[in-house]
Amino acid sequence: MTKLREADLYPPIKAYLKRQGYDVKGEVGAADVVARRRAEAPVIVELKLGFSLALFHQGIERLAITDLVYLAIPAGGKTKALKANVKLARRVGLGVMTVRLRDGHVEVLADPGPYAPRRSKKKAARLLRAYDRLKGDPNSGGATRHGIVTGYRQDALRCARFLAVHGPSKGAIVKNWAEVPDATRIMAADHYGWFQRVSRGVYDLTEAGHQGLADYGDV
């Protein structure tokens, strides 16, 4: 099986641009591909076998020559990573093309130009709720040795501490004394395996719960 080369991307890209009425040449100065159409600004395409910081650096450098700069990579790969890289390219004014090498199909995923992402009020509100719920700054040095501490985990720890001291208790009592408004829901959901229901509305701590308190004793 022949090893894929960046040069393999050139013929499909050239054919695609020629269909748009461009004259196309490869390896012009520092640019991989340069296309011209009458008196319009030139189009530059940088070819790579995958996204990398170096590719973004190259693309940004070419913006000093023209606003019409594309990054071209082979089609395929992880969709989530591809979407993230396309979004990054758009943020810095670069376009993105993919090349399906089995048949030479070229797809433009983004055109170069100014781009401003839409603000998400829902995401902003979610972030602020998470900030307000988190007590103190338990992740100041990065994740603890047992993982990131969330506000939800802090609430579960407060419930666990109450049960460790007082034994099986009703959710309403844990809610009031541990000052965790969602105490009953947290213990019923039992995402960490720390709680068990011993009777209607009454919860106790499991062995995993005692271990959780030991693991997160400094939180």
ChimeraX attribute file (.defattr): number of C-alpha atoms within 10 A of each C-alpha:
attribute: neighborCount
match mode: 1-to-1
recipient: residues
	/A:1	3
	/A:2	4
	/A:3	5
	/A:4	11
	/A:5	11
	/A:6	15
	/A:7	12
	/A:8	17
	/A:9	22
	/A:10	21
	/A:11	13
	/A:12	17
	/A:13	22
	/A:14	20
	/A:15	16
	/A:16	17
	/A:17	19
	/A:18	15
	/A:19	9
	/A:20	10
	/A:21	12
	/A:22	19
	/A:23	16
	/A:24	20
	/A:25	14
	/A:26	16
	/A:27	10
	/A:28	12
	/A:29	8
	/A:30	11
	/A:31	17
	/A:32	17
	/A:33	21
	/A:34	22
	/A:35	21
	/A:36	17
	/A:37	15
	/A:38	9
	/A:39	6
	/A:40	9
	/A:41	13
	/A:42	19
	/A:43	20
	/A:44	26
	/A:45	26
	/A:46	24
	/A:47	27
	/A:48	19
	/A:49	16
	/A:50	16
	/A:51	17
	/A:52	11
	/A:53	8
	/A:54	10
	/A:55	17
	/A:56	18
	/A:57	10
	/A:58	17
	/A:59	25
	/A:60	18
	/A:61	14
	/A:62	21
	/A:63	17
	/A:64	9
	/A:65	13
	/A:66	12
	/A:67	19
	/A:68	20
	/A:69	28
	/A:70	27
	/A:71	26
	/A:72	27
	/A:73	20
	/A:74	21
	/A:75	18
	/A:76	11
	/A:77	9
	/A:78	8
	/A:79	9
	/A:80	8
	/A:81	11
	/A:82	16
	/A:83	12
	/A:84	11
	/A:85	16
	/A:86	18
	/A:87	19
	/A:88	13
	/A:89	23
	/A:90	21
	/A:91	16
	/A:92	17
	/A:93	22
	/A:94	27
	/A:95	25
	/A:96	22
	/A:97	21
	/A:98	21
	/A:99	21
	/A:100	15
	/A:101	15
	/A:102	7
	/A:103	8
	/A:104	18
	/A:105	14
	/A:106	21
	/A:107	15
	/A:108	13
	/A:109	16
	/A:110	17
	/A:111	17
	/A:112	19
	/A:113	15
	/A:114	11
	/A:115	13
	/A:116	9
	/A:117	8
	/A:118	6
	/A:119	8
	/A:120	9
	/A:121	9
	/A:122	8
	/A:123	10
	/A:124	11
	/A:125	11
	/A:126	12
	/A:127	12
	/A:128	11
	/A:129	12
	/A:130	14
	/A:131	14
	/A:132	11
	/A:133	14
	/A:134	18
	/A:135	14
	/A:136	11
	/A:137	10
	/A:138	17
	/A:139	14
	/A:140	8
	/A:141	7
	/A:142	10
	/A:143	11
	/A:144	15
	/A:145	8
	/A:146	9
	/A:147	10
	/A:148	12
	/A:149	18
	/A:150	16
	/A:151	18
	/A:152	14
	/A:153	17
	/A:154	18
	/A:155	22
	/A:156	26
	/A:157	21
	/A:158	19
	/A:159	30
	/A:160	27
	/A:161	20
	/A:162	20
	/A:163	22
	/A:164	16
	/A:165	8
	/A:166	11
	/A:167	14
	/A:168	19
	/A:169	19
	/A:170	19
	/A:171	24
	/A:172	16
	/A:173	15
	/A:174	26
	/A:175	19
	/A:176	11
	/A:177	11
	/A:178	19
	/A:179	13
	/A:180	20
	/A:181	14
	/A:182	16
	/A:183	23
	/A:184	20
	/A:185	11
	/A:186	19
	/A:187	25
	/A:188	15
	/A:189	12
	/A:190	15
	/A:191	11
	/A:192	13
	/A:193	14
	/A:194	21
	/A:195	25
	/A:196	17
	/A:197	18
	/A:198	13
	/A:199	11
	/A:200	8
	/A:201	13
	/A:202	19
	/A:203	23
	/A:204	23
	/A:205	23
	/A:206	17
	/A:207	11
	/A:208	13
	/A:209	24
	/A:210	17
	/A:211	12
	/A:212	19
	/A:213	19
	/A:214	10
	/A:215	13
	/A:216	16
	/A:217	10
	/A:218	8
	/A:219	15
